[in-house]
Amino acid sequence: MTALRIRLFILVAGVTMLVWAGAAGWTSFSTRAEVQRVLDGRLVEAARMVAALDIPASGPVRRLAPAPYSRQLSCQIWSLNGALIGQSTGAPDAPLAGGAPGFSSRQIGDEQWRVYTHVDAARGIRVMVGDSLAVRQHLVNDLMLGLLLPAAAGLVALAVLLWFGVRSGLAPLGRVARAIELRSPHTLEPLAVEPVPEELRPLVQAMDDLLARLEGARRAERDFVANAAHELQTPLAGLKTQAEVARRATDPAMRDHALERIAISVGRTSRLVRQLLELARQEGREAEPADCFARVRDVVNGVVGDYAHLAANGSRSIITACGLRDVDLAIDAEALRLALGNLVENALHHGGKGPVRIECAANDGLELRVIDGGAGIAAEEVERVRRRFERGPRAMSGGTGLGLSIVEAAIAPAQGVLEFRPDNAGFAAVLRFPSNRVRISSDGAS
């Protein structure tokens, strides 16, 4: 917070300094120009006033009485034939300027002069009034100092006010930071920081939404761990019981039966652990990049090969019927294979008799349908079986209740949706993807 306060203060103070520096520069330039104009005007008026005096064009040199501004102005009166008629006290003996009328500058000794020459041809005199540029510069510097010193003091005061203003303006952000810092890691309730300025309200709202999602994720994780522990407890307890029976059995038939039950329990436990790992892996995936495409036909053929043995053991078959020849889907190929494979496995286990059919069709995007001849899932049971570790009323005893959760987690990064529909041949589980994730090269029978 301190670093943000300092950066904001430096930014505001820097901009203010730039504005003030520009204003001071312009003031200095314009003031100097105006002072020079006024001083030049004073030279003109003084020369005309002296020329209006009754001064003879010849005679001895006269010394003009010093005026209140005599230390700033020097005056010389010359005849047109070059004779010095009069001069002010402190004026140099050398001519202040040449004979031409108007303004001129001249170096006399080590001093630079600004001179105005007034020529009165009728009276035959030439009046030169000048002031030392050093004196003029001193006057301008004194004037600028009088202007800039209050401005500098005001700038310091403004900097102090800016610091306290920035500090006060960032106080609500500090309250939010302290509220987060003082919270326990186990507390995920909303921040409840009031009052909050309108500019910070979206930030606080986003934090509250994040905390709510974290609370939901933590609750889901807690439920997942509890359910997984419960699901693992059943096969492990069966393993222990059957191992004890096999150890104590004297009848070979009883021992073989116990070993067979152990093998079944090991298979069920292995399948549960595998699906738990698959689910965790799929939920950790990010959204699929738009340039990562999987060839749907290859994935379907791979799933058929993966489950051909399971189908043969149940005296069933897997049939593919895809109306699209070359279809690419923006999804990880292994994720699509996992999702489609779980639907095929469910159909083989719960789909009654007859073949399992895999179809693909363009329908406002892409649909992959796994159709079996079973009774399917009742409409009122769909939402329940989507939950983890939930099984349908006709599920086999060795099921884990994770298959559909794995399917949805696998297709979610590709904006896929799992739907269930009745079909003429039985029941269909459908993977539907939007058109922006599909690339179709050509049409034709597969």
N, C-alpha and C positions, 0 to 999 in steps of 0.2 A: 504493500500500500504506500509506503514511504517513497519507493522508487517511482510509482505512478504519480504521486503528488508532486515530486520534484520535476519529473518530465513535463507534467502539465503546466507547472509554474514556469519552467524555463521556456516552454512553447509560447505561453501567453505573454510573459515578460519580453521574450525576444521579439514577438510581433509588435508589442507596444513600443519597445525601444526603436524598432525600425521606423514606425510611424512618427514617433517623437523626433528621431534623428532627421527624417525627411522634413518635418515641420520646422525644426530648428535650423536646418540648412537653408530652407527657403526664406525663413524669417531673417537669418543673417544676411543673405544675399539682397533681399528686398530692402532691409533696413540700411545696409551700407549704401545701396544705390540712392535711397531717399535722403540719407544724411549728406551724401556728396552733392546731391541736387540742391539741398537747402543751403549748404555752405557755399556752393557756387553762386547761388542767388544772393547770399549775403555779400560776396565780393562785388557783384554787379551793383547792388544798392549802395554799398559803401563808396565805390568809385564814382557813381553819379552824384552822391551827396557831396563828396569832396569837390567835384567839378563844378557844382553849383555855388561854391563859396566864391567870395570876391578875392581872387588871387591874381595879382599882376603877372604878366608873361615874362617879366624881367625883374632884376633886382637881386639883393642878397638872398642866400638860401635861408628859408624859414623852417623852423621846427614846429611841427603841429603838436598841439597839446595832447598828452596821452589820454586815450579814452578808456572806459572800463574794459574794453576788449583789446587794448593795445598789445597785450602779450600774445594775442592770437592773430592779429592783423598787422601788416606793415604796409605803409603807403608812401609812394613817391610821386612828386609832381615835376614833370619835365616840360621844357619849352619844345616847340617843334624843331628848333635848330639844335637840340641836344643839350641844353643847359639845365642843370638841376635847380629847380625853383624852391622846392620844399620837400620835407620827408618827416615821417613820424618817428618818435623816439624808438630806438632799437632797430630801425630799418637798416639794411646793409647799404653801403655806399655805392656799390655796383648796381647798375640798372636791374630791376627785378625781371624784366622781359625785354623783348625786342620792340620795335616800333609798331608792329602790326596790331590793330585792335582785336579784341576778343580774348579768349582763354588761351593760355600757354603754360608750359612747365619748364622750369629752368633750374639747373644745379649751380648754386653759389657757395663756393667753399665746399664744406662737407654736408650741406643742407639742401634738400630738394624743396622747391617752391611751386605752389599753384597760384597763378597770377591772372588777373583780369585787367586788360588795358582799355581805357576809355579815351578817345581822341576828340577834343573840341577844336575843330579847325578854325572856327570863328574867333575864338579867344587865343588860339595859338598855343594850347597846352595839351599835354598828354598825362593822364592820371593812371598810375599803376597801383593796384591794391592786390596784395597776395597774402597767403598764409602758409606756414611751414607744413609740409605733408606729415612730418613727424608729430606736430601738434594735432593736426587733423586726425591722424591715425590713433593717437592717444584718446582723443575725444570719442571716436567711433568705438574703440575698445572698451572705454568706460561705459558707453551706452549698451553695448552688447553684453558686458558683464552684468549690468543691471537687469537685463532681460533674462539672461540664461541662469543666473544664480537662483532666482525663484523657481524657474522651470526645473532645474536639477533637484531642488528641494521637493518640489511637487512630484517629481519622478520617483524619488526615494519613498515618499509617502504612498504613492500609488503602488510601488512594489510591495510594501508592507500590507496594504489593503488587499492586493492580489493574492498574497500568500495566505492570509486568513480567509479570503473568499474561496480559494481553491480547497483549503482545508475543510471549510464548512460545507462546500458543495460535495466533497467526497465522503462526508461523514456517513451518509446512508450506505455507501458501499462498504465502509468499514464495519458498520453494524452487521451487514450480511456476512462479511468475512469472519467476524467474531462469532456469529451464530453458527456458522459451519465449523469453525475451529473448536468450539466448546461442545459440539455434539459427540455423543458416544458412537463408536462404530456400529453398535447394535441398534441405534435409533434411526429409523427411516421415515419418521413422520414429517409432514411439511414444515418448512422453516418458520413460518408464521412471524415474519419480521415486519413490523409496522411502526411508523408509516414508511411507505416506500414511494419514491418519486415515480412518475410515469415512465421516465427513461429506464429505470431499473426494474420495473414491473415485469417485462418480458423475461429478464434474466432470472428473477425469483420464481416466476411461473415455470420456466424451463427446468430449474433446479428441483422444484416440487414434483414436476412430472417425472424427472429422472429418478427421484427418490421413490416415487410410487412404483415405477417400473422395476427398480431394484428390489423393492419389497415384494412385488409379485414374483420376480425371478427367484428370490431367496425362499419364498414360500413354496414355489414349484419345486425348487431343488430339494428342500426339506422333505416335501411329500414324495419326491422321486426316490430319494435315498431310503425313506421309510418303506416305501412299497417294494423297492428292489431288495432290501433286507428281508422283508416278509416273503417275497417270492423265492429268494434263495434259501430261506429257512426250511421251506417244505421239502425240496429235493434233498437237501443236506440231511434233514432228519430221516427221510426215507433211506438215504445211503447208509446212515449209521445203523438204522434198524436192520436193514437187509445184510449189512456186513456182520452184524452180531448173529443173525440167524445162520448165515453161511459158516461162520466160525464155529458155532455150536452144533450145526446139523450133522447127524450121523447117516441120514438117508441121502444117497447121491442125488435122487430126484429133487429133494427139498433144497439141497445145496445148489443144484443147477438153476432151480427156479429163483433162489435168492440172488445168484450171480446175474441172472437175466434181468431181474428188477434193478440191480445195481447198475447194469449197463444202461438201462432206460433212464434211471435218475441222472447218471453222468451225462447222457446225451441231452436231457432236458436242461441240466445246469449249464452245460457247454453252450447250448443254443441261447439261453437267457443271457449269459455273459457276453456272447458274441453280439447279440442284439443291443445290449446296453452300450457296448463299445461303439457299435455302428451309430446308435442314436446320438451319443456324445460327440462323435466325429462330425456327423451331419449338422448338428446344431451349432458347431463352432465354425462352419464355413461362411464366408462372406458372399455377397451377391456375385453371380457369375459375370465375368467380363463379356462385353458384347462380341468380341472376336473369338471366343472359345466355343467352337461348334462340335457337336457329336453327331455322327451319321446314325440316324434312327434305325436303319435296316441292319447295320452291324450290331447295334445294341440288342435288337430283338432276336437276332440269330444267336447272340451270345447267351441270352436268357434261356432260349430253347435248349441250347446245349447244356447249360447249368442244371436244368431241372428235368432233363429227359429221363435220367435214371429214376428220380422220384416218381415221375409219371408212370414209368414202366412198372415199378413196384406195385402201383395201385391199379395196374391194368388200364391205364388211361393214356391219352396222347395230348400233345400240344400242337395246335394248328395256327399258322400265321396267315393272315389275309390283309395285306396292306394295299390300298388303292393308290399309293404314291410311290414312285420309284426311288428318286434320290431326294431325301428330306434331311436337312441338317437342323439341329436344334441347339440354341445357345445355352448349353448346360454341360457340366462335367459328365463325361461318358460313364464313369464309374458310379456317380450319383444316380443317373438315369437307370443304369443297369440294376442298382440296388433297389430303387423304388419299384420298377417293373417286376423284378424278381420276387419281391415280397408279395405283390398282388398275385403273381402266378402261384406262389407257394400257398397262399391262403386259399386260392381257388382249388388247388389239388387236394388240400386237406378238408375243406368245408364245402366244396362245390358239388357234392353228390356224384353221380355217375356221368359218364360221357366225356368228350374231349374238352380241353380248355382252349379257347380261341383268342388270339391276339390280333386286334385290328388297329389300323392307323388311318386317319382321314382328316382332310382339311375342313374345319368347321369354325370359321371366324378365328383362325389360328390353327392349332394342331391338337388332335385328340388321339390318345393311345388307350384302347379299350381292352380289358381282360374280361372275357365273357365265359361263364360256366353255367352248367345246367342245374345248379342248386336253387334253393328257395330264396337265397340272398338275405339281406338285412332289412328288417321292418323299419318303416319310416321313423317310428318313435324311438328306435334303438340306435339310430345313426350317430347322434351326438354323443351318446354314452360310449360307443365302441371306439370313437375317435380318441377318447382319453386313454392315458397310459395305464397298462395293467388291467384294462377292462376287456372282458370277453363277451361275445354274444351267447345267447342261451344254447346254441347248437355247436359251440366251439368244442374242439377236442380237449381232453384233459391235460395234454402236454403243452398247450398253447401258452404264450407269455403275455399276450395283450399289448405287445409293443410294435407289431408289424405295421399298423396304420400310422402310428406316430413316426416311425422311421420313414415311411413313404412321404408324409407331409413335410418332414424336416429336410428330406433329400431334394424335393422339387421346389421348396420355398424360395431359395436364392434365384431361381429362374422364373419366378412369378407363376409357378405352376399351382394348380388347384386339383384336389381329389374330390370326385363326385361319385355318387352311387345311383344307378338307374335300372329299372326293369328292362329286360330285353326279350325279344321273341324267343330266343334260345334259352333264356333263363334269367341270369342276373349279371350286370356289367359294373365293374369298377373302372372309372375313367380318369385318366390323367389329362388335364386340359391346360394348354399353354397359349398365351396371347400371340397374335400374329407378328408382333415386333421381335419375338424370339425365334421365329421360324424362317428358314431359307429353303425354298423348294426349287430344285434345278430343273426337273422335267416331270411330266405326268405319264402314267402308264401302269400296267399291272406289274406286281413285284415278281 
